[in-house]
């Protein structure tokens, strides 16, 4: 079973959740970012850094990352995740909305 970590901008959270579900239904083990369940949550810089490191651990455990690219937008953090995956010889798969 291939393990895939889903990456993408949090502004596309709903699309990331949909794509994650589709990948899981195809038999992949899907790891994804941690989402705020409450829009009023404000995270500190330390909390953001910790979550970024935890997401890198997901990438470490994965065979590939699946980049959700909506409207040709890849933000700074997603670009860092792509570079981290490349550096660690992970397969990069792109979802591009049509």
C-alpha positions as CSV (number, residue, x, y, z in Angstrom):
1,X,0.0,0.0,0.0
2,X,1.4,3.4,-1.0
3,X,1.5,6.0,1.7
4,X,0.7,9.6,0.5
5,X,0.9,12.9,2.3
6,X,-1.4,15.5,0.9
7,X,0.0,19.0,0.7
8,X,-1.6,22.3,-0.3
9,X,-2.7,25.7,0.9
10,X,-5.1,25.8,3.8
11,X,-7.3,28.1,1.9
12,X,-8.2,25.0,-0.2
13,X,-9.0,22.9,2.9
14,X,-12.3,21.6,1.5
15,X,-10.6,20.5,-1.8
16,X,-7.8,18.8,0.1
17,X,-10.3,16.9,2.2
18,X,-12.1,15.8,-0.9
19,X,-8.9,14.7,-2.7
20,X,-7.8,12.9,0.5
21,X,-11.1,11.0,0.6
22,X,-10.8,10.0,-3.1
23,X,-7.2,8.8,-2.6
24,X,-8.3,6.7,0.5
25,X,-11.1,5.1,-1.5
26,X,-8.5,4.1,-4.1
27,X,-6.7,2.2,-1.4
28,X,-3.9,4.6,-0.5
29,X,-2.9,5.3,3.1
30,X,-3.5,9.1,3.3
31,X,-1.8,11.5,5.7
32,X,-2.9,15.1,5.7
33,X,-2.3,18.4,7.5
34,X,-3.9,19.2,10.8
35,X,-6.9,21.5,10.3
36,X,-8.4,24.0,12.8
37,X,-11.9,22.9,13.5
38,X,-12.8,26.3,14.8
39,X,-12.2,29.4,12.6
40,X,-11.5,31.5,15.7
41,X,-8.4,29.5,16.7
42,X,-5.3,31.7,16.6
43,X,-2.1,29.7,16.7
44,X,1.2,31.1,18.0
45,X,4.4,31.1,15.9
46,X,5.7,28.2,18.0
47,X,2.6,26.2,17.3
48,X,2.9,26.9,13.5
49,X,6.5,25.7,13.6
50,X,5.6,22.6,15.5
51,X,2.8,21.7,13.0
52,X,5.2,22.3,10.1
53,X,7.7,19.8,11.7
54,X,5.0,17.3,12.3
55,X,3.9,17.6,8.6
56,X,7.6,17.0,7.6
57,X,7.4,13.8,9.7
58,X,4.4,12.8,7.6
59,X,6.4,13.3,4.5
60,X,9.2,11.2,5.9
61,X,6.8,8.3,6.4
62,X,5.3,8.7,2.9
63,X,6.2,7.2,-0.4
64,X,4.9,10.3,-2.1
65,X,3.3,13.7,-1.6
66,X,0.2,14.7,-3.4
67,X,0.2,18.5,-4.1
68,X,-3.3,20.0,-4.3
69,X,-2.8,22.9,-6.8
70,X,-6.0,24.9,-7.2
71,X,-6.1,27.8,-9.7
72,X,-2.3,27.4,-10.2
73,X,-1.6,28.5,-6.6
74,X,1.2,27.0,-4.6
75,X,2.0,29.0,-1.5
76,X,5.3,29.4,0.3
77,X,4.7,26.6,2.8
78,X,3.6,24.2,0.1
79,X,6.7,25.0,-1.9
80,X,8.8,24.3,1.2
81,X,7.0,20.9,1.5
82,X,7.7,20.1,-2.2
83,X,11.4,21.0,-1.8
84,X,11.6,18.9,1.4
85,X,10.1,15.9,-0.4
86,X,12.5,16.4,-3.4
87,X,15.4,16.5,-1.0
88,X,14.2,13.3,0.6
89,X,13.6,11.5,-2.7
90,X,9.8,11.3,-2.4
91,X,7.6,11.0,-5.5
92,X,5.7,14.3,-6.2
93,X,2.2,13.9,-7.6
94,X,0.2,17.0,-8.6
95,X,-3.5,17.5,-8.6
96,X,-4.4,20.4,-10.8
97,X,-8.0,21.5,-11.0
98,X,-9.5,21.5,-14.4
